[in-house]
Amino acid sequence: MKTFSKVYMGLVLMFLYVPIFVLIVFSFNETKSRSVFSGFTLDWYAKLFRNDVIISSLINTLIIAVIASIAATVLGTLAAIGINSMRKVPKAVVMNITNMPIVNPEIVTGVSLMLLFVFFAARMNLEFGFVTLVIAHITFDVPYVILNVMPKFRQMDPNLFEAAQDLGCSPFTALRKVILPEIMPGVVSGFLMSFTFSLDDFVISYFTSGSTSQTLPITIYSMTRRKISPEINALSTIIFVVVVIVLVVKHIIETRQERINRANGGDEG
């Protein structure tokens, strides 16, 4: 049974990662061939960084991802603090509502936001572009922040906030110096997840972007409709490496925090 499980897991991992490995290999191919590797070169990476359209979309995507992630982290953390203070039934209702955008198909969210922006565009002179993209990204990022922060409240002593106030802290000081350090790993995880989803998002961005502001996934989609260039392989390789680095950093932060928590628990014992 163990052998079968290992073989099955190996097949699943191979199915998931072999296409990515092939993409990475052919991003260094001398020719445009997608089936024959004729020699090693970095020319496609050089051409990629000289492509003004891609670089412009990349910068735009990074700016949108950073702004949306920071805003979503602040809003999601404050929302998690508020939800945690609720009673059991309202808390369960709000959490179910919060989780709806996560399980909801992206196309439904994208079309809904597009119709909302069309409604406001007719009344407030709102144009599709950078602003609508940032608002859309914040909208679908916030639930992921809440999802990451809430477990930290469940791990925390529920009387910690009141204990800090009994010892002389004001509510704001207790929140800043006691609660925030306890939930910080969840806040950081929520930020990293928001940033990753903002970089990756295509469907919602497609419905809420305009001609003046487009994200990198939309630019890649436009390029693949015309002609598939090895520059796309190079770009996809860079994105994959960046996402892997972000996940590794997230794992290191969580591992260190677990060690600190264990050490503190051992000291208290």
JOKA-V912123 format. One record per pair of residues at least 24 apart in sequence whose ideal C-beta (glycine too) atoms are under 10 Angstrom apart, sorted by the first residue. I is the first residue (numbers start at 0). J is the second residue. Records with the same first field share a line. If there is no record, write none. Layout:
# JOKA-V912123
I->J / J
This chain:
# JOKA-V912123
19->235 / 236 / 239
20->239
21->232
22->229 / 231 / 232 / 233 / 235 / 236 / 239
23->232 / 233 / 235 / 236 / 237 / 239 / 240
24->232 / 236
25->229 / 232 / 233 / 236
26->229 / 230 / 231 / 232 / 233 / 234 / 235 / 236 / 237 / 239
27->229 / 232 / 233 / 236
28->229 / 232
29->229
30->229
31->226 / 227 / 228 / 229 / 230 / 232
32->229
33->227 / 229 / 232
40->229
41->233
42->229 / 230 / 233
43->228 / 229 / 230 / 231 / 232 / 233 / 234 / 236
44->229 / 230 / 232 / 233 / 234 / 236 / 237
45->230 / 233
46->228 / 229 / 230 / 233
47->228 / 229 / 230 / 231 / 232 / 233 / 234 / 236 / 237
48->230 / 233 / 234 / 237
49->230
50->218 / 222 / 228 / 230 / 233 / 234
52->213 / 218 / 221 / 222
53->215 / 218 / 219 / 222 / 230 / 231 / 233 / 234
54->215
55->212 / 213 / 215 / 218
56->212 / 213 / 214 / 215 / 216 / 217 / 218 / 219 / 221 / 222 / 234
57->198 / 214 / 215 / 218 / 234 / 237 / 238
58->215
59->128 / 129 / 132 / 208 / 211 / 212 / 213 / 214 / 215 / 217 / 218
60->132 / 136 / 197 / 198 / 199 / 200 / 204 / 212 / 213 / 214 / 215 / 216 / 217 / 218 / 238
61->194 / 197 / 198 / 214 / 215
62->129 / 132 / 133 / 212
63->129 / 132 / 133 / 135 / 136 / 137 / 197 / 198 / 200 / 204 / 208 / 212 / 214 / 215
64->133 / 136 / 140 / 193 / 194 / 195 / 196 / 197 / 198 / 199 / 200 / 214 / 215
65->190 / 193 / 194 / 197 / 198
66->129 / 132 / 133 / 136 / 137 / 197
67->132 / 133 / 134 / 135 / 136 / 137 / 138 / 139 / 140 / 141 / 193 / 194 / 196 / 197 / 200
68->136 / 137 / 140 / 143 / 144 / 189 / 190 / 191 / 192 / 193 / 194 / 195 / 196 / 197 / 198
69->137 / 140 / 190 / 193 / 194
70->133 / 134 / 136 / 137 / 140 / 141 / 144 / 193
71->136 / 137 / 138 / 139 / 140 / 141 / 142 / 143 / 144 / 145 / 189 / 190 / 192 / 193 / 194 / 196 / 197
72->137 / 140 / 141 / 143 / 144 / 147 / 148 / 186 / 187 / 189 / 190 / 191 / 192 / 193 / 194
73->137 / 141 / 144 / 186 / 190
74->137 / 138 / 140 / 141 / 144 / 145
75->137 / 140 / 141 / 142 / 143 / 144 / 145 / 146 / 147 / 148 / 149 / 185 / 186 / 189 / 190 / 193
76->141 / 144 / 145 / 147 / 148 / 178 / 179 / 182 / 183 / 185 / 186 / 189 / 190
77->144 / 145 / 148 / 174
78->141 / 142 / 144 / 145 / 148 / 149
79->141 / 144 / 145 / 146 / 147 / 148 / 149 / 150 / 151 / 152 / 182 / 185 / 186 / 189
80->148 / 149 / 152 / 160 / 174 / 178 / 179 / 182
81->145
82->145 / 148 / 149 / 152
83->148 / 149 / 151 / 152 / 153 / 155 / 157 / 160 / 178 / 182
84->152 / 160
90->149
93->145
94->142 / 145 / 146 / 149
96->142
97->141 / 142 / 143 / 145 / 146 / 149
98->142 / 145 / 146
99->142
100->138 / 139 / 140 / 141 / 142 / 143
101->139 / 142 / 143 / 145 / 146
102->142
103->139 / 142
104->202
105->139 / 200 / 201 / 202 / 203 / 204 / 205 / 206
106->202 / 203 / 205 / 206
107->202 / 203
108->135 / 138 / 139 / 202 / 203 / 206 / 207
109->135 / 139 / 200 / 201 / 202 / 203 / 204 / 205 / 206 / 207
110->202 / 203 / 206 / 207
111->135 / 138 / 203 / 206
112->138 / 139 / 203 / 206 / 207
113->203 / 205 / 206 / 207 / 208
114->206
115->207
116->206 / 207 / 209
126->209 / 210 / 211 / 212
127->206 / 207 / 208 / 209 / 210 / 211 / 212
128->207 / 208 / 209 / 210 / 211 / 212 / 213
129->208 / 209 / 211 / 212 / 213
130->207 / 209 / 212
131->204 / 206 / 207 / 208 / 209 / 212
132->197 / 200 / 203 / 204 / 207 / 208 / 209 / 212 / 213 / 214 / 217
133->197 / 207 / 212
134->207
135->197 / 200 / 203 / 204 / 206 / 207 / 208
136->193 / 194 / 196 / 197 / 198 / 200 / 203 / 204 / 207 / 214
137->193 / 197
138->203 / 207
139->193 / 196 / 197 / 200 / 202 / 203 / 204
140->189 / 190 / 192 / 193 / 194 / 195 / 196 / 197 / 200
141->189 / 193
142->189 / 193
143->188 / 189 / 190 / 191 / 192 / 193 / 195 / 196
144->185 / 186 / 188 / 189 / 190 / 192 / 193
145->185 / 189
146->185 / 188 / 189 / 192
147->182 / 184 / 185 / 186 / 187 / 188 / 189 / 190 / 191 / 192 / 193 / 249
148->182 / 183 / 184 / 185 / 186 / 187 / 188 / 189
149->182 / 185 / 189
150->182 / 184 / 185 / 188
151->178 / 181 / 182 / 183 / 184 / 185 / 186 / 188 / 189 / 256
152->178 / 181 / 182 / 185
154->181 / 182 / 184 / 185 / 260
155->181 / 182 / 185
156->181
181->260
183->252 / 256
184->249 / 252 / 253 / 254 / 255 / 256 / 257 / 259 / 260
185->253 / 256
187->248 / 249 / 252 / 253 / 256
188->249 / 250 / 252 / 253 / 256
190->249
191->245 / 246 / 248 / 249 / 252
192->245 / 246 / 249
194->242 / 245
195->241 / 242 / 245 / 246 / 249
198->238 / 241 / 242 / 245
199->238 / 242
